[in-house]
Amino acid sequence: MDTTTTAAGNTPGRPARGLLAEQLTALEALVVIGRTFAHLPGVDINLSPITPGELTLSVHDDLDAFEQWRSALGIAAEDVDHCQRPGRGHMTLKAKTTFARVTVELVGYAPALAEIGGRS
């Protein structure tokens, strides 16, 4: 196994990981989001060194919370992509926007519509 590293400290053949400094813009955006939307439901937060200019906010099993976040971030309902997988019993909602100079992806995981009353 090749254990040499590049100047940035990455091992060849593995995903490139930047420096924490490259994630500072996303971290700063997270602080702005936290202060601006402190009244909204809590979310899972992901910052990855692979995509340092992006922030992912995930909501699980709560369509109302997803809608609150979607509205607060100014994402139009028609800009939400949804995937409902037959037989799997769940759906995934995804939308992206730019907030505080970073790409913010909002992701919602919920039971399939047929399982929560058959809405469509």
N, C-alpha and C positions, 0 to 999 in steps of 0.2 A: 504494500500500500504506500502510495506517495504521500509523505508527510510534510513536504516542503510547503511553504506558504508564500503568498504574494506579498507585495509591499503593504497592502491593507490588512494582512493577517489572515487571508482566506486560503483554504486548502483547495488546490485544483480538483475539479470534479465534484465539488460540493457547491450548494447555492452561495452566492456572494453575500457576505454580511458586512455592512458598513460599520462605521464608528457610531457610538452613542451620540456624538455631536451632530451627526446627520439626522438624527431623530428629534432634535430639539424643537424644530418648527412644529412637528406633530404633538410633542409634549406640551408646548406652549398653547397650541390650539385646544388641547384637552383641558387645560386650565381655564381658558376662555369659555369653553362649552360647559364645564362644571359650574362656573360662576353664573353664566347666563341662564342655564337650564337646571339649576339646583332643585327646582320644584317638580321636575319630571321624575318618572319612575327610574330606578337604577337599571343599568345595562351592563352587559359584559363588554369590556374594552380590550381591544387588541392593537398594539403597535408592533410592527415587525421590522427588524433590521433589513429584511429583504426588500421591503417597499417603505423606506423611511419617511416619505412624504404623504403617507396614507394612515388613516385611522379607521378602525372598524368598530361600530357600536352594534351589539347584538341583543335582541329581545327574544325571550323564550316563552312560548305558551301564553302570550298576552297580546292579542291583536289591538286592544285599546291602547296599550303602552306604545306599540309600534306606531299607531296613528298619531298619538301625541307627539312623539319624536319626529315623525314625518312632517307634521304640520309646523312644529317649532323650527325645523331646519329649512323650511320653505320648499320642500320637495312636493311637486304636484302629484296628485293621486295617479294620473295617467303615466307618470314617469317611474312607477313601481313595477318591476318585473316580478311575476309570480310563477312558481313552478309547483304543480300539484302532481305527485307521482302516484299513479294508480296502484292500489294494493299496499302502499307503504304507510298510509294513514296520517301523513303530514304534508305540509306545504312549506315552501320557503319564499319569502318576500325579500327583494333586494332593490335598493335605490342608491344612487351616488349624488353627491353635491360637493361644492367647494365651500368651506367655512374656515375663516381665519387662516387663509392661504394654504390649506391642505385639503386633499380629497378625503371626504368622509363617506364611508359606505355604511348604510343602515341596513341591517339584516334582521328579518323576523322569522322565527320558526314557530309553527303553530299546528294544531290538529287540522286535518283536511276539512274543508268546508262542509262536506257531507256528514262528517262526524260531529259538527257543532250546530246542527240544526238544518242542514241542507241548503244554506244560503248560497247564492251564486252571483 
